[in-house]
Structures are given as C-alpha cells and as structure tokens.
C-alpha cells in the first residue's frame, strides 16, 4: 500500500557544475512528483563556480523518501557526489 504523499523540500548538495534542473527533475521524479527545482551556485571572488546545490520540492510518500535517500545519497553523478537531506524548515518561518 502506498503511503500518502506529502510535500517535502530536499536539499541536494555536491552537484557537478553541469547538472541542469531538468536532469535533477528526471532523476528525482522516479521517487515522487517533483514540483520545483532550484539550482544555486556559490562562486569565488573570481566568479568561478565553487559549489552547486539545489532545492527540490517533491510530493513523496515517507517510504519513497527513504528509498530515494538510500539510493541517491552519496552516489557519484556527473562530476559530483550527491548529498541529500531534508531542507531546514527555517525558510518557512522568516
């Protein structure tokens, strides 16, 4: 039986600099319904990308979330090593 889906916001760190929002959406949509993907890149003083990370809003059941985390977390993908966690909820309380 599928658990009920809830909207979660995931933080995905360790992205390779070439990863696109579409690729992330495709990668995560195997586990739930991706509603929003936002990629952010920190740059150094020279404007070179230092680290890229993303926030993904996904409608997902608890069991699929666990599956997603265990399958994708710490995997190498497109030049980076994914680091996936639930985003801090603080963005809601500002």
Secondary structure, DSSP 8 states (H G I E B T S, - for coil): -----EEEEEEEEEE-TT--HHHHHHHHTTTSEEEEEEEEEEE-TTS-EEEEEEEEEEEE-HHHHHHHHHHHTT-EETTEE-EEEE--GGGG--
